[in-house]
Amino acid sequence: MDVSALYTNVPHGEGIGACKSALEKWRNPNSTPSSTFLCDLIEIILTCNCFQIADDIWLQIHGAAMGTCMAPGYANLSMGSLRTICWHQQPPNRRFGSDTLTTFSSFGPMAVPI
């Protein structure tokens, strides 16, 4: 898959869902902190990201910030989830990455002034 600007293009709901699925699949359910708590933290990181350009302060409303430490793992889990969905929707003779082309249109603004 060839992806452009991945960190800033993962929708919050889908990305958090991918993280939750991975935590439920690979993590011991008795571990602390709980998977629910970790997903709540991911949501806070994604939805409370403010940044400044000149004198304007902005709130990022879509995707993960480029400098956030959790962005690479978050993006990888999101792509893995998307790949799994695409893999199961393809006929058996078309299960190669080069056989699939998927495009997405813009999701709207990435940030809003606050």
BADRENTOR-626138 format. One record per residue: residue number from 1; residue in one letter; x, y, z of N, C-alpha, C, O in turn. Coordinates in nm, 3 decimals. Layout:
BEGIN
<rec seq="NUM" type="A" n_east="X" n_north="Y" n_up="Z" ca_east="X" ca_north="Y" ca_up="Z" c_east="X" c_north="Y" c_up="Z" o_east="X" o_north="Y" o_up="Z"/>
...
END
This chain:
BEGIN
<rec seq="1" type="M" n_east="0.084" n_north="-0.118" n_up="0.000" ca_east="0.000" ca_north="0.000" ca_up="0.000" c_east="0.088" c_north="0.124" c_up="0.000" o_east="0.190" o_north="0.129" o_up="0.069"/>
<rec seq="2" type="D" n_east="0.049" n_north="0.221" n_up="-0.076" ca_east="0.119" ca_north="0.348" ca_up="-0.080" c_east="0.028" c_north="0.451" c_up="-0.015" o_east="-0.082" o_north="0.476" o_up="-0.063"/>
<rec seq="3" type="V" n_east="0.074" n_north="0.509" n_up="0.093" ca_east="-0.011" ca_north="0.598" ca_up="0.171" c_east="0.055" c_north="0.735" c_up="0.178" o_east="0.176" o_north="0.746" o_up="0.196"/>
<rec seq="4" type="S" n_east="-0.025" n_north="0.838" n_up="0.163" ca_east="0.025" ca_north="0.975" ca_up="0.169" c_east="-0.029" c_north="1.043" c_up="0.294" o_east="-0.149" o_north="1.038" o_up="0.321"/>
<rec seq="5" type="A" n_east="0.058" n_north="1.107" n_up="0.370" ca_east="0.020" ca_north="1.184" ca_up="0.490" c_east="-0.066" c_north="1.099" c_up="0.585" o_east="-0.174" o_north="1.141" o_up="0.627"/>
<rec seq="6" type="L" n_east="-0.019" n_north="0.981" n_up="0.617" ca_east="-0.098" ca_north="0.885" ca_up="0.694" c_east="-0.138" c_north="0.938" c_up="0.831" o_east="-0.255" o_north="0.929" o_up="0.869"/>
<rec seq="7" type="Y" n_east="-0.045" n_north="0.993" n_up="0.907" ca_east="-0.077" ca_north="1.035" ca_up="1.045" c_east="-0.195" c_north="1.130" c_up="1.050" o_east="-0.282" o_north="1.118" o_up="1.136"/>
<rec seq="8" type="T" n_east="-0.197" n_north="1.224" n_up="0.958" ca_east="-0.301" ca_north="1.326" ca_up="0.963" c_east="-0.429" c_north="1.284" c_up="0.892" o_east="-0.525" o_north="1.361" o_up="0.889"/>
<rec seq="9" type="N" n_east="-0.433" n_north="1.165" n_up="0.834" ca_east="-0.551" ca_north="1.121" ca_up="0.759" c_east="-0.627" c_north="1.006" c_up="0.821" o_east="-0.725" o_north="0.960" o_up="0.762"/>
<rec seq="10" type="V" n_east="-0.587" n_north="0.957" n_up="0.936" ca_east="-0.659" ca_north="0.847" ca_up="0.999" c_east="-0.776" c_north="0.907" c_up="1.079" o_east="-0.754" o_north="0.985" o_up="1.172"/>
<rec seq="11" type="P" n_east="-0.900" n_north="0.872" n_up="1.044" ca_east="-1.015" ca_north="0.922" ca_up="1.121" c_east="-1.008" c_north="0.871" c_up="1.265" o_east="-0.973" o_north="0.756" o_up="1.289"/>
<rec seq="12" type="H" n_east="-1.041" n_north="0.956" n_up="1.360" ca_east="-1.030" ca_north="0.920" ca_up="1.501" c_east="-1.107" c_north="0.793" c_up="1.537" o_east="-1.053" o_north="0.705" o_up="1.603"/>
<rec seq="13" type="G" n_east="-1.232" n_north="0.784" n_up="1.494" ca_east="-1.315" ca_north="0.668" ca_up="1.530" c_east="-1.256" c_north="0.537" c_up="1.480" o_east="-1.250" o_north="0.439" o_up="1.554"/>
<rec seq="14" type="E" n_east="-1.213" n_north="0.536" n_up="1.355" ca_east="-1.156" ca_north="0.414" ca_up="1.298" c_east="-1.021" c_north="0.380" c_up="1.361" o_east="-0.992" o_north="0.263" o_up="1.385"/>
<rec seq="15" type="G" n_east="-0.940" n_north="0.481" n_up="1.388" ca_east="-0.810" ca_north="0.458" ca_up="1.450" c_east="-0.822" c_north="0.405" c_up="1.592" o_east="-0.752" o_north="0.312" o_up="1.630"/>
<rec seq="16" type="I" n_east="-0.912" n_north="0.464" n_up="1.669" ca_east="-0.932" ca_north="0.417" ca_up="1.806" c_east="-0.991" c_north="0.276" c_up="1.805" o_east="-0.955" o_north="0.193" o_up="1.888"/>
<rec seq="17" type="G" n_east="-1.080" n_north="0.248" n_up="1.710" ca_east="-1.136" ca_north="0.113" ca_up="1.696" c_east="-1.027" c_north="0.011" c_up="1.664" o_east="-1.029" o_north="-0.100" o_up="1.717"/>
<rec seq="18" type="A" n_east="-0.932" n_north="0.049" n_up="1.578" ca_east="-0.821" ca_north="-0.041" ca_up="1.545" c_east="-0.734" c_north="-0.066" c_up="1.667" o_east="-0.690" o_north="-0.179" o_up="1.690"/>
<rec seq="19" type="C" n_east="-0.708" n_north="0.038" n_up="1.746" ca_east="-0.628" ca_north="0.022" ca_up="1.868" c_east="-0.700" c_north="-0.067" c_up="1.968" o_east="-0.639" o_north="-0.154" o_up="2.030"/>
<rec seq="20" type="K" n_east="-0.830" n_north="-0.047" n_up="1.983" ca_east="-0.908" ca_north="-0.128" ca_up="2.077" c_east="-0.907" c_north="-0.274" c_up="2.035" o_east="-0.890" o_north="-0.362" o_up="2.119"/>
<rec seq="21" type="S" n_east="-0.923" n_north="-0.301" n_up="1.906" ca_east="-0.920" ca_north="-0.439" ca_up="1.856" c_east="-0.785" c_north="-0.504" c_up="1.884" o_east="-0.779" o_north="-0.620" o_up="1.926"/>
<rec seq="22" type="A" n_east="-0.677" n_north="-0.431" n_up="1.860" ca_east="-0.543" ca_north="-0.485" ca_up="1.884" c_east="-0.521" c_north="-0.512" c_up="2.033" o_east="-0.465" o_north="-0.615" o_up="2.070"/>
<rec seq="23" type="L" n_east="-0.566" n_north="-0.419" n_up="2.117" ca_east="-0.551" ca_north="-0.440" ca_up="2.261" c_east="-0.629" c_north="-0.562" c_up="2.308" o_east="-0.579" o_north="-0.640" o_up="2.389"/>
<rec seq="24" type="E" n_east="-0.750" n_north="-0.579" n_up="2.258" ca_east="-0.833" ca_north="-0.695" ca_up="2.298" c_east="-0.773" c_north="-0.826" c_up="2.247" o_east="-0.784" o_north="-0.929" o_up="2.313"/>
<rec seq="25" type="K" n_east="-0.710" n_north="-0.821" n_up="2.130" ca_east="-0.656" ca_north="-0.943" ca_up="2.071" c_east="-0.523" c_north="-0.984" c_up="2.135" o_east="-0.501" o_north="-1.102" o_up="2.161"/>
<rec seq="26" type="W" n_east="-0.435" n_north="-0.888" n_up="2.162" ca_east="-0.298" ca_north="-0.920" ca_up="2.200" c_east="-0.264" c_north="-0.897" c_up="2.346" o_east="-0.157" o_north="-0.939" o_up="2.391"/>
<rec seq="27" type="R" n_east="-0.349" n_north="-0.832" n_up="2.421" ca_east="-0.315" ca_north="-0.794" ca_up="2.558" c_east="-0.387" c_north="-0.883" c_up="2.657" o_east="-0.501" o_north="-0.924" o_up="2.635"/>
<rec seq="28" type="N" n_east="-0.320" n_north="-0.913" n_up="2.766" ca_east="-0.381" ca_north="-0.989" ca_up="2.875" c_east="-0.496" c_north="-0.906" c_up="2.933" o_east="-0.475" o_north="-0.792" o_up="2.973"/>
<rec seq="29" type="P" n_east="-0.617" n_north="-0.963" n_up="2.940" ca_east="-0.732" ca_north="-0.885" ca_up="2.988" c_east="-0.718" c_north="-0.840" c_up="3.134" o_east="-0.786" o_north="-0.747" o_up="3.176"/>
<rec seq="30" type="N" n_east="-0.630" n_north="-0.904" n_up="3.210" ca_east="-0.612" ca_north="-0.868" ca_up="3.351" c_east="-0.501" c_north="-0.765" c_up="3.371" o_east="-0.470" o_north="-0.729" o_up="3.484"/>
<rec seq="31" type="S" n_east="-0.442" n_north="-0.717" n_up="3.262" ca_east="-0.334" ca_north="-0.619" ca_up="3.272" c_east="-0.387" c_north="-0.485" c_up="3.319" o_east="-0.503" o_north="-0.451" o_up="3.297"/>
<rec seq="32" type="T" n_east="-0.299" n_north="-0.411" n_up="3.384" ca_east="-0.334" ca_north="-0.274" ca_up="3.422" c_east="-0.234" c_north="-0.180" c_up="3.357" o_east="-0.117" o_north="-0.215" o_up="3.347"/>
<rec seq="33" type="P" n_east="-0.275" n_north="-0.066" n_up="3.314" ca_east="-0.411" ca_north="-0.015" ca_up="3.311" c_east="-0.496" c_north="-0.092" c_up="3.210" o_east="-0.444" o_north="-0.161" o_up="3.122"/>
<rec seq="34" type="S" n_east="-0.626" n_north="-0.080" n_up="3.224" ca_east="-0.719" ca_north="-0.154" ca_up="3.138" c_east="-0.714" c_north="-0.103" c_up="2.995" o_east="-0.671" o_north="0.009" o_up="2.968"/>
<rec seq="35" type="S" n_east="-0.758" n_north="-0.187" n_up="2.903" ca_east="-0.764" ca_north="-0.149" ca_up="2.762" c_east="-0.859" c_north="-0.031" c_up="2.740" o_east="-0.833" o_north="0.055" o_up="2.657"/>
<rec seq="36" type="T" n_east="-0.967" n_north="-0.027" n_up="2.815" ca_east="-1.062" ca_north="0.084" ca_up="2.805" c_east="-0.995" c_north="0.215" c_up="2.845" o_east="-1.014" o_north="0.317" o_up="2.780"/>
<rec seq="37" type="F" n_east="-0.916" n_north="0.210" n_up="2.953" ca_east="-0.845" ca_north="0.329" ca_up="2.999" c_east="-0.744" c_north="0.375" c_up="2.893" o_east="-0.733" o_north="0.495" o_up="2.866"/>
<rec seq="38" type="L" n_east="-0.672" n_north="0.281" n_up="2.833" ca_east="-0.575" ca_north="0.316" ca_up="2.729" c_east="-0.645" c_north="0.378" c_up="2.608" o_east="-0.594" o_north="0.475" o_up="2.551"/>
<rec seq="39" type="C" n_east="-0.760" n_north="0.324" n_up="2.569" ca_east="-0.836" ca_north="0.383" ca_up="2.457" c_east="-0.886" c_north="0.523" c_up="2.492" o_east="-0.890" o_north="0.611" o_up="2.406"/>
<rec seq="40" type="D" n_east="-0.923" n_north="0.544" n_up="2.618" ca_east="-0.963" ca_north="0.679" ca_up="2.662" c_east="-0.845" c_north="0.776" c_up="2.652" o_east="-0.863" o_north="0.891" o_up="2.611"/>
<rec seq="41" type="L" n_east="-0.725" n_north="0.730" n_up="2.689" ca_east="-0.606" ca_north="0.814" ca_up="2.676" c_east="-0.577" c_north="0.847" c_up="2.530" o_east="-0.541" o_north="0.960" o_up="2.497"/>
<rec seq="42" type="I" n_east="-0.591" n_north="0.747" n_up="2.443" ca_east="-0.569" ca_north="0.771" ca_up="2.299" c_east="-0.667" c_north="0.876" c_up="2.249" o_east="-0.629" o_north="0.964" o_up="2.171"/>
<rec seq="43" type="E" n_east="-0.790" n_north="0.867" n_up="2.292" ca_east="-0.891" ca_north="0.966" ca_up="2.250" c_east="-0.855" c_north="1.106" c_up="2.298" o_east="-0.872" o_north="1.204" o_up="2.225"/>
<rec seq="44" type="I" n_east="-0.805" n_north="1.116" n_up="2.421" ca_east="-0.765" ca_north="1.247" ca_up="2.474" c_east="-0.648" c_north="1.304" c_up="2.392" o_east="-0.647" o_north="1.422" o_up="2.357"/>
<rec seq="45" type="I" n_east="-0.549" n_north="1.218" n_up="2.363" ca_east="-0.434" ca_north="1.263" ca_up="2.284" c_east="-0.479" c_north="1.314" c_up="2.148" o_east="-0.428" o_north="1.416" o_up="2.100"/>
<rec seq="46" type="L" n_east="-0.573" n_north="1.245" n_up="2.086" ca_east="-0.617" ca_north="1.282" ca_up="1.952" c_east="-0.708" c_north="1.405" c_up="1.950" o_east="-0.699" o_north="1.487" o_up="1.858"/>
<rec seq="47" type="T" n_east="-0.794" n_north="1.418" n_up="2.048" ca_east="-0.896" ca_north="1.524" ca_up="2.043" c_east="-0.855" c_north="1.651" c_up="2.117" o_east="-0.925" o_north="1.752" o_up="2.106"/>
<rec seq="48" type="C" n_east="-0.746" n_north="1.650" n_up="2.190" ca_east="-0.704" ca_north="1.769" ca_up="2.266" c_east="-0.571" c_north="1.823" c_up="2.217" o_east="-0.494" o_north="1.879" o_up="2.296"/>
<rec seq="49" type="N" n_east="-0.542" n_north="1.807" n_up="2.090" ca_east="-0.415" ca_north="1.853" ca_up="2.035" c_east="-0.430" c_north="1.994" c_up="1.981" o_east="-0.492" o_north="2.016" o_up="1.878"/>
<rec seq="50" type="C" n_east="-0.372" n_north="2.089" n_up="2.052" ca_east="-0.373" ca_north="2.229" ca_up="2.008" c_east="-0.233" c_north="2.267" c_up="1.962" o_east="-0.133" o_north="2.216" o_up="2.014"/>
<rec seq="51" type="F" n_east="-0.226" n_north="2.356" n_up="1.866" ca_east="-0.098" ca_north="2.405" ca_up="1.818" c_east="-0.113" c_north="2.550" c_up="1.775" o_east="-0.224" o_north="2.598" o_up="1.753"/>
<rec seq="52" type="Q" n_east="-0.001" n_north="2.618" n_up="1.764" ca_east="-0.002" ca_north="2.761" ca_up="1.732" c_east="0.070" c_north="2.786" c_up="1.602" o_east="0.179" o_north="2.733" o_up="1.578"/>
<rec seq="53" type="I" n_east="0.010" n_north="2.867" n_up="1.517" ca_east="0.072" ca_north="2.918" ca_up="1.395" c_east="0.059" c_north="3.069" c_up="1.401" o_east="-0.052" o_north="3.123" o_up="1.401"/>
<rec seq="54" type="A" n_east="0.172" n_north="3.135" n_up="1.407" ca_east="0.177" ca_north="3.280" ca_up="1.425" c_east="0.104" c_north="3.314" c_up="1.556" o_east="0.142" o_north="3.263" o_up="1.661"/>
<rec seq="55" type="D" n_east="0.003" n_north="3.397" n_up="1.551" ca_east="-0.070" ca_north="3.434" ca_up="1.672" c_east="-0.199" c_north="3.354" c_up="1.687" o_east="-0.274" o_north="3.376" o_up="1.783"/>
<rec seq="56" type="D" n_east="-0.227" n_north="3.264" n_up="1.595" ca_east="-0.351" ca_north="3.187" ca_up="1.598" c_east="-0.329" c_north="3.051" c_up="1.665" o_east="-0.228" o_north="2.985" o_up="1.642"/>
<rec seq="57" type="I" n_east="-0.424" n_north="3.011" n_up="1.749" ca_east="-0.421" ca_north="2.880" ca_up="1.814" c_east="-0.526" c_north="2.793" c_up="1.747" o_east="-0.640" o_north="2.835" o_up="1.728"/>
<rec seq="58" type="W" n_east="-0.485" n_north="2.670" n_up="1.712" ca_east="-0.571" ca_north="2.578" ca_up="1.638" c_east="-0.590" c_north="2.450" c_up="1.717" o_east="-0.504" o_north="2.410" o_up="1.795"/>
<rec seq="59" type="L" n_east="-0.705" n_north="2.385" n_up="1.696" ca_east="-0.734" ca_north="2.254" ca_up="1.752" c_east="-0.740" c_north="2.155" c_up="1.637" o_east="-0.821" o_north="2.171" o_up="1.545"/>
<rec seq="60" type="Q" n_east="-0.654" n_north="2.054" n_up="1.641" ca_east="-0.657" ca_north="1.952" ca_up="1.535" c_east="-0.778" c_north="1.863" c_up="1.557" o_east="-0.795" o_north="1.806" o_up="1.665"/>
<rec seq="61" type="I" n_east="-0.863" n_north="1.851" n_up="1.454" ca_east="-0.988" ca_north="1.775" ca_up="1.469" c_east="-0.989" c_north="1.647" c_up="1.387" o_east="-1.087" o_north="1.572" o_up="1.390"/>
<rec seq="62" type="H" n_east="-0.881" n_north="1.620" n_up="1.315" ca_east="-0.877" ca_north="1.500" ca_up="1.231" c_east="-0.735" c_north="1.448" c_up="1.227" o_east="-0.641" o_north="1.525" o_up="1.208"/>
<rec seq="63" type="G" n_east="-0.718" n_north="1.319" n_up="1.245" ca_east="-0.586" ca_north="1.259" ca_up="1.237" c_east="-0.503" c_north="1.282" c_up="1.362" o_east="-0.547" o_north="1.346" o_up="1.457"/>
<rec seq="64" type="A" n_east="-0.380" n_north="1.230" n_up="1.359" ca_east="-0.286" ca_north="1.244" ca_up="1.470" c_east="-0.182" c_north="1.349" c_up="1.436" o_east="-0.147" o_north="1.368" o_up="1.319"/>
<rec seq="65" type="A" n_east="-0.133" n_north="1.416" n_up="1.537" ca_east="-0.028" ca_north="1.515" ca_up="1.516" c_east="0.102" c_north="1.446" c_up="1.477" o_east="0.132" o_north="1.337" o_up="1.525"/>
<rec seq="66" type="M" n_east="0.178" n_north="1.509" n_up="1.390" ca_east="0.302" ca_north="1.451" ca_up="1.339" c_east="0.404" c_north="1.424" c_up="1.450" o_east="0.478" o_north="1.326" o_up="1.441"/>
<rec seq="67" type="G" n_east="0.411" n_north="1.506" n_up="1.551" ca_east="0.512" ca_north="1.489" ca_up="1.655" c_east="0.469" c_north="1.404" c_up="1.773" o_east="0.548" o_north="1.383" o_up="1.865"/>
<rec seq="68" type="T" n_east="0.347" n_north="1.355" n_up="1.772" ca_east="0.298" ca_north="1.275" ca_up="1.884" c_east="0.366" c_north="1.139" c_up="1.887" o_east="0.373" o_north="1.072" o_up="1.784"/>
<rec seq="69" type="C" n_east="0.415" n_north="1.099" n_up="2.003" ca_east="0.487" ca_north="0.971" ca_up="2.016" c_east="0.401" c_north="0.851" c_up="1.979" o_east="0.453" o_north="0.751" o_up="1.930"/>
<rec seq="70" type="M" n_east="0.271" n_north="0.860" n_up="2.002" ca_east="0.186" ca_north="0.745" ca_up="1.973" c_east="0.140" c_north="0.737" c_up="1.827" o_east="0.078" o_north="0.639" o_up="1.787"/>
<rec seq="71" type="A" n_east="0.171" n_north="0.839" n_up="1.747" ca_east="0.124" ca_north="0.844" ca_up="1.608" c_east="0.174" c_north="0.727" c_up="1.522" o_east="0.094" o_north="0.672" o_up="1.447"/>
<rec seq="72" type="P" n_east="0.301" n_north="0.687" n_up="1.528" ca_east="0.345" ca_north="0.576" ca_up="1.442" c_east="0.271" c_north="0.444" c_up="1.472" o_east="0.225" o_north="0.377" o_up="1.380"/>
<rec seq="73" type="G" n_east="0.259" n_north="0.409" n_up="1.598" ca_east="0.187" ca_north="0.287" ca_up="1.633" c_east="0.040" c_north="0.295" c_up="1.597" o_east="-0.019" o_north="0.199" o_up="1.548"/>
<rec seq="74" type="Y" n_east="-0.019" n_north="0.411" n_up="1.623" ca_east="-0.160" ca_north="0.435" ca_up="1.591" c_east="-0.185" c_north="0.421" c_up="1.441" o_east="-0.282" o_north="0.358" o_up="1.399"/>
<rec seq="75" type="A" n_east="-0.097" n_north="0.480" n_up="1.361" ca_east="-0.110" ca_north="0.471" ca_up="1.215" c_east="-0.089" c_north="0.328" c_up="1.167" o_east="-0.162" o_north="0.282" o_up="1.078"/>
<rec seq="76" type="N" n_east="0.008" n_north="0.258" n_up="1.223" ca_east="0.032" ca_north="0.119" ca_up="1.183" c_east="-0.086" c_north="0.029" c_up="1.216" o_east="-0.125" o_north="-0.054" o_up="1.134"/>
<rec seq="77" type="L" n_east="-0.143" n_north="0.045" n_up="1.335" ca_east="-0.260" ca_north="-0.035" ca_up="1.372" c_east="-0.378" c_north="-0.003" c_up="1.281" o_east="-0.453" o_north="-0.093" o_up="1.243"/>
<rec seq="78" type="S" n_east="-0.395" n_north="0.123" n_up="1.247" ca_east="-0.504" ca_north="0.164" ca_up="1.157" c_east="-0.488" c_north="0.102" c_up="1.019" o_east="-0.584" o_north="0.052" o_up="0.962"/>
<rec seq="79" type="M" n_east="-0.365" n_north="0.106" n_up="0.965" ca_east="-0.339" ca_north="0.047" ca_up="0.834" c_east="-0.356" c_north="-0.105" c_up="0.838" o_east="-0.408" o_north="-0.165" o_up="0.743"/>
<rec seq="80" type="G" n_east="-0.313" n_north="-0.167" n_up="0.947" ca_east="-0.330" ca_north="-0.311" ca_up="0.961" c_east="-0.477" c_north="-0.350" c_up="0.962" o_east="-0.516" o_north="-0.449" o_up="0.901"/>
<rec seq="81" type="S" n_east="-0.557" n_north="-0.271" n_up="1.031" ca_east="-0.701" ca_north="-0.296" ca_up="1.034" c_east="-0.763" c_north="-0.279" c_up="0.896" o_east="-0.844" o_north="-0.360" o_up="0.853"/>
<rec seq="82" type="L" n_east="-0.724" n_north="-0.172" n_up="0.826" ca_east="-0.774" ca_north="-0.147" ca_up="0.691" c_east="-0.733" c_north="-0.260" c_up="0.596" o_east="-0.811" o_north="-0.305" o_up="0.513"/>
<rec seq="83" type="R" n_east="-0.609" n_north="-0.304" n_up="0.609" ca_east="-0.559" ca_north="-0.413" ca_up="0.524" c_east="-0.638" c_north="-0.542" c_up="0.549" o_east="-0.672" o_north="-0.613" o_up="0.455"/>
<rec seq="84" type="T" n_east="-0.667" n_north="-0.570" n_up="0.675" ca_east="-0.745" ca_north="-0.690" ca_up="0.708" c_east="-0.884" c_north="-0.683" c_up="0.647" o_east="-0.934" o_north="-0.781" o_up="0.592"/>
<rec seq="85" type="I" n_east="-0.948" n_north="-0.567" n_up="0.656" ca_east="-1.081" ca_north="-0.549" ca_up="0.597" c_east="-1.075" c_north="-0.569" c_up="0.446" o_east="-1.157" o_north="-0.641" o_up="0.390"/>
<rec seq="86" type="C" n_east="-0.978" n_north="-0.506" n_up="0.381" ca_east="-0.964" ca_north="-0.519" ca_up="0.235" c_east="-0.932" c_north="-0.662" c_up="0.196" o_east="-0.983" o_north="-0.713" o_up="0.096"/>
<rec seq="87" type="W" n_east="-0.848" n_north="-0.728" n_up="0.273" ca_east="-0.806" ca_north="-0.866" ca_up="0.245" c_east="-0.928" c_north="-0.958" c_up="0.242" o_east="-0.940" o_north="-1.043" o_up="0.154"/>
<rec seq="88" type="H" n_east="-1.016" n_north="-0.942" n_up="0.338" ca_east="-1.133" ca_north="-1.030" ca_up="0.348" c_east="-1.240" c_north="-0.997" c_up="0.246" o_east="-1.328" o_north="-1.080" o_up="0.220"/>
<rec seq="89" type="Q" n_east="-1.235" n_north="-0.879" n_up="0.187" ca_east="-1.334" ca_north="-0.842" ca_up="0.087" c_east="-1.290" c_north="-0.877" c_up="-0.055" o_east="-1.371" o_north="-0.870" o_up="-0.148"/>
<rec seq="90" type="Q" n_east="-1.164" n_north="-0.914" n_up="-0.074" ca_east="-1.113" ca_north="-0.945" ca_up="-0.207" c_east="-1.140" c_north="-1.091" c_up="-0.241" o_east="-1.132" o_north="-1.177" o_up="-0.153"/>
<rec seq="91" type="P" n_east="-1.170" n_north="-1.121" n_up="-0.367" ca_east="-1.181" ca_north="-1.261" ca_up="-0.408" c_east="-1.046" c_north="-1.331" c_up="-0.391" o_east="-0.943" o_north="-1.265" o_up="-0.395"/>
<rec seq="92" type="P" n_east="-1.045" n_north="-1.463" n_up="-0.373" ca_east="-0.920" ca_north="-1.535" ca_up="-0.346" c_east="-0.810" c_north="-1.514" c_up="-0.450" o_east="-0.693" o_north="-1.520" o_up="-0.415"/>
<rec seq="93" type="N" n_east="-0.845" n_north="-1.489" n_up="-0.575" ca_east="-0.742" ca_north="-1.472" ca_up="-0.677" c_east="-0.688" c_north="-1.329" c_up="-0.684" o_east="-0.604" o_north="-1.301" o_up="-0.769"/>
<rec seq="94" type="R" n_east="-0.732" n_north="-1.240" n_up="-0.598" ca_east="-0.686" ca_north="-1.101" ca_up="-0.599" c_east="-0.640" c_north="-1.059" c_up="-0.460" o_east="-0.681" o_north="-0.954" o_up="-0.410"/>
<rec seq="95" type="R" n_east="-0.556" n_north="-1.137" n_up="-0.400" ca_east="-0.511" ca_north="-1.105" ca_up="-0.265" c_east="-0.367" c_north="-1.053" c_up="-0.264" o_east="-0.287" o_north="-1.093" o_up="-0.179"/>
<rec seq="96" type="F" n_east="-0.336" n_north="-0.966" n_up="-0.355" ca_east="-0.206" ca_north="-0.903" ca_up="-0.359" c_east="-0.227" c_north="-0.753" c_up="-0.351" o_east="-0.322" o_north="-0.699" o_up="-0.408"/>
<rec seq="97" type="G" n_east="-0.138" n_north="-0.685" n_up="-0.279" ca_east="-0.152" ca_north="-0.540" ca_up="-0.263" c_east="-0.157" c_north="-0.466" c_up="-0.394" o_east="-0.223" o_north="-0.363" o_up="-0.404"/>
<rec seq="98" type="S" n_east="-0.087" n_north="-0.517" n_up="-0.495" ca_east="-0.084" ca_north="-0.449" ca_up="-0.623" c_east="-0.214" c_north="-0.464" c_up="-0.701" o_east="-0.233" o_north="-0.397" o_up="-0.802"/>
<rec seq="99" type="D" n_east="-0.303" n_north="-0.551" n_up="-0.656" ca_east="-0.430" ca_north="-0.573" ca_up="-0.724" c_east="-0.541" c_north="-0.480" c_up="-0.674" o_east="-0.652" o_north="-0.482" o_up="-0.727"/>
<rec seq="100" type="T" n_east="-0.512" n_north="-0.401" n_up="-0.573" ca_east="-0.616" ca_north="-0.319" ca_up="-0.511" c_east="-0.577" c_north="-0.172" c_up="-0.516" o_east="-0.466" o_north="-0.135" o_up="-0.479"/>
<rec seq="101" type="L" n_east="-0.668" n_north="-0.090" n_up="-0.562" ca_east="-0.649" ca_north="0.054" ca_up="-0.560" c_east="-0.768" c_north="0.114" c_up="-0.487" o_east="-0.883" o_north="0.096" o_up="-0.528"/>
<rec seq="102" type="T" n_east="-0.740" n_north="0.184" n_up="-0.380" ca_east="-0.845" ca_north="0.246" ca_up="-0.301" c_east="-0.812" c_north="0.392" c_up="-0.287" o_east="-0.698" o_north="0.428" o_up="-0.255"/>
<rec seq="103" type="T" n_east="-0.909" n_north="0.478" n_up="-0.311" ca_east="-0.889" ca_north="0.622" ca_up="-0.294" c_east="-0.994" c_north="0.676" c_up="-0.198" o_east="-1.106" o_north="0.626" o_up="-0.192"/>
<rec seq="104" type="F" n_east="-0.956" n_north="0.778" n_up="-0.125" ca_east="-1.047" ca_north="0.842" ca_up="-0.032" c_east="-1.049" c_north="0.990" c_up="-0.064" o_east="-0.946" o_north="1.050" o_up="-0.096"/>
<rec seq="105" type="S" n_east="-1.166" n_north="1.049" n_up="-0.055" ca_east="-1.174" ca_north="1.193" ca_up="-0.075" c_east="-1.144" c_north="1.261" c_up="0.057" o_east="-1.132" o_north="1.195" o_up="0.161"/>
<rec seq="106" type="S" n_east="-1.132" n_north="1.391" n_up="0.055" ca_east="-1.101" ca_north="1.468" ca_up="0.173" c_east="-1.211" c_north="1.450" c_up="0.277" o_east="-1.329" o_north="1.440" o_up="0.244"/>
<rec seq="107" type="F" n_east="-1.171" n_north="1.447" n_up="0.402" ca_east="-1.266" ca_north="1.432" ca_up="0.512" c_east="-1.310" c_north="1.566" c_up="0.566" o_east="-1.390" o_north="1.570" o_up="0.661"/>
<rec seq="108" type="G" n_east="-1.263" n_north="1.675" n_up="0.510" ca_east="-1.297" ca_north="1.805" ca_up="0.560" c_east="-1.176" c_north="1.869" c_up="0.626" o_east="-1.063" o_north="1.825" o_up="0.605"/>
<rec seq="109" type="P" n_east="-1.198" n_north="1.973" n_up="0.706" ca_east="-1.085" ca_north="2.043" ca_up="0.766" c_east="-1.011" c_north="1.955" c_up="0.867" o_east="-1.070" o_north="1.873" o_up="0.936"/>
<rec seq="110" type="M" n_east="-0.880" n_north="1.975" n_up="0.873" ca_east="-0.796" ca_north="1.900" ca_up="0.967" c_east="-0.785" c_north="1.972" c_up="1.101" o_east="-0.757" o_north="1.909" o_up="1.203"/>
<rec seq="111" type="A" n_east="-0.806" n_north="2.102" n_up="1.101" ca_east="-0.796" ca_north="2.181" ca_up="1.225" c_east="-0.891" c_north="2.299" c_up="1.215" o_east="-0.927" o_north="2.344" o_up="1.106"/>
<rec seq="112" type="V" n_east="-0.929" n_north="2.349" n_up="1.333" ca_east="-1.016" ca_north="2.466" ca_up="1.339" c_east="-0.955" c_north="2.566" c_up="1.436" o_east="-0.890" o_north="2.526" o_up="1.533"/>
<rec seq="113" type="P" n_east="-0.973" n_north="2.695" n_up="1.412" ca_east="-0.921" ca_north="2.794" ca_up="1.508" c_east="-1.001" c_north="2.790" c_up="1.636" o_east="-1.123" o_north="2.768" o_up="1.634"/>
<rec seq="114" type="I" n_east="-0.933" n_north="2.813" n_up="1.748" ca_east="-1.005" ca_north="2.819" ca_up="1.876" c_east="-0.978" c_north="2.951" c_up="1.944" o_east="-1.030" o_north="2.976" o_up="2.053"/>
END
